[in-house]
Amino acid sequence: MSLATHTPGVARYIAAAEAAAQRRAADLARMRACRFDTIAVHGLYTMQEALDFNQGSIIEPIYMATSQAYRDSDEMEAALAYAVPTWCYSRIANPSLYYFENVLALLEGYQLTVETSCCATASGMAAIDAATEPFLARDPRRPDRPFNFVSTCQVYGGTFQLFAARKMREKGVECRWIRNSADLGEWEERIDDNTRFLYGELPSNPGQAFFDLAAVAGLAHRRGIPLIIDNTVATPALLRPLSFGADVVVQSVTKTLTSSGFGIAGAVIARKNLTCHYAPEDLRADFAMYLKTLPNRDHGPNLSPMNAVLSINDMRTLRSKVDLFSRNTMQVARFLEQHPRVERVDYLGLASHPLHELASRYLFLVDAEHDAQYGQPVNRYGHLMSFRVAGGVEATRRVFDALRRIWRATDLGRVKSVATIPAISTHQQQGEEGRALADIPGNLIRLCVGGEHPDDVIADLDQALDAVDGRSTRVAPSAWSIGGASRALGDGDA
């Protein structure tokens, strides 16, 4: 819309916004020329931004306010028409979210020639729902036409439930599961003219499934549909799916990206002008902005300013942190692979893993070739692995209960090592049939190795595995707080 169609007062604000957009484009170009670590530290929060608008604050401020005030009716009119930058209401946007979103858009789009954008959400599950739901709208030209989507079955348990229960059972949308995601033929068999998108998780949680990302993106684009990838485990420090043809990336920022465990956050990052033959033009042109200003504006799944800034601060050392976690996990995986009480270890970094060679074509520590420590590309495989205890389900529970250094929790990506039994926790609601489909048996322990010295993690695993042959001591609860946590059995308790 031209300035001539607005009142002079509104036109004045729009002209100022256009000048600001030019400054932002220049800042963006300068930052895109920087290395990954510099982007993670600074994002688009420049010194000039700090001096002009944030009283010189070196760290991005937390804007703990619900809404923005306007100078006059002209600015409000321009803002609510989305003709100028605005954060009219924090359910839609907020300056803290703006800084957070720009960091992630730059990191996932690192060294890409196409532009990327990001929409922050309140959790990883909110991101997955936001990323998939717009592609499942009925086609107004053919409202009775059925449609489906294709997804790997080896995904996070919450994702499986979202697709199986919320999409399929409650809404009647068909999800076609891929059992062996490394088999391109299986992908081709599942896709037809009514398929709306393809979805995958790399590496998968907890089973370490992996597939040829570029080849699957090619399959999607030949059909004119988008490929959506959950990049939570690898993060852009190891894998940037958009650079291999994916259209949309989802992140549970709560996990590896942040690692502190202080807050919950999610994000949808997309390439601009993504592939989608049936969607409206504004969705294809800038999917993340489309989400922010339309569906997410109405549904309200957006991130809080506090969690946005907590996440920004955690992401500043992402590359070195993921490198450390990956190296620690490799040592632990090698130990477990040789342990007589371990039936099987799933970690893509092990040469014995059937998908090791394929994963090694994709998983690299970003900018290792520009790092004085390495000076060349190096493979890294992340912090998540799983192992199966010899002796069955009860032996597995004894080993799990005997852990003393490694925390028993459903979380992952922490700076502290964390383990869980997915069959009774993260994937419990999938049911036996769903777990069998995704190959998640009861004797599988998922382990996420953190920043401790690997010798100490290994020592804890070694003593816990001794419990296979005997009884483990367990802390039994005597009561629960109203918040849900149990109190340890004390001397005075019967």
Summary of the structure (lengths in Angstrom):
residues: 494
radius of gyration: 23.8
end to end distance: 75.4
largest distance: 82.0
contacts: 1670
relative contact order: 0.11
helix: 43%
strand: 14%
